[in-house]
Amino acid sequence: MRVNVLIPVFNRLEHTRKVIAALRAQTVVDNIRIVIIDDGSTDGTAEFLAAQPDVTSIRADGNLWWGGAMDVGLRRVLPECGTDDYILFVNNDTWFGPTYVETLIRCSRENGEAIVGSVVHEEESDPPLTGVGPRLNVNRIAVWDILAELDEKERRDPKPLYKTDALSGRGTLFPAELFKRHGTMRPRLLPHYMADYEVSMRFARAGAPLIVSSEAVVYSPPVYGAHLSHASWWKQHFGRRSPTNLFQRLAFFCLIGTPLQRLTAPLRMAIFMVIRAAHVLRAKK
């Protein structure tokens, strides 16, 4: 059994050092292969990775983005994966305790070879839990985090497991066979945001359980996620780094759900955009 850890990076060398150190400290370290896809870093990341004998480094030109980087990493490791191997998606601005990977493997095996995601604990937050897993209402073109459904007590003392509608790439373990059977990423349609949601939902439609373990914790710096409240209207809706990019959001909803939901996604997305804009205008009056 081997766990292939795929980490896309662009600069932020200090984070990359930290996540590699966390992986080297794992209780199952002998079963871990670290694969870092360096998408054109200019801060010394390439030189640092070249000096790490236990890290496989893939160098790109800066045009892969998250979905493309993960796809390149998958195509590198999948030919060598056996039937009992795993793929772990991790971002480099996270770290975790020494039993993290062991916990993910155990949860997957105890739950029918499930895809297992992690909860996010953010530094300086009280309570520290800032992310559990995605909920989706495909008909209403809506996405939110399970965290919004929890009361204060449960945020401080979450349940051991949560069933989710999708999973984030910020710490998710997949049985490698799922990629061999059902395909890898779709970077042309989803180069960055929601690529992780789409692939996990595709596997779920094929019967793979999606769960999050509150014992599998990834720790994050104080600014977790993409905060674009001060960005221009254009960057918020069309910027490649924006989680609300309209093109990527439309592509995502055209790829998930039933055939009818996929077919009607553009119309429903337009309708709910108008409705939400009307609510905002009323609130400002």
Secondary structure, 3 states (H helix, E strand, C coil): CCEEEEEEECCCHHHHHHHHHHHHCCCCHHHEEEEEEEECCCCCHHHHHHCCCCEEEEEECCCCHHHHHHHHHHHHHHHHCCCCCEEEECCCCCECCCCHHHHHHHHHHHCCCCEEEEEEEECCCCCCEEECCEEEECCCCEEEEHHHHCCHHHHHCCCCEEECCCCCCCCEEEEHHHHHHHCCCCCCCCCCCCHHHHHHHHHHHCCCCEEEEEEEEEEECCCCCCCCCCCCHHHHHHCCCCCCCHHHHHHHHCCCCCHHHHHHHHHHHHHHHHHHHHHHHHHHC
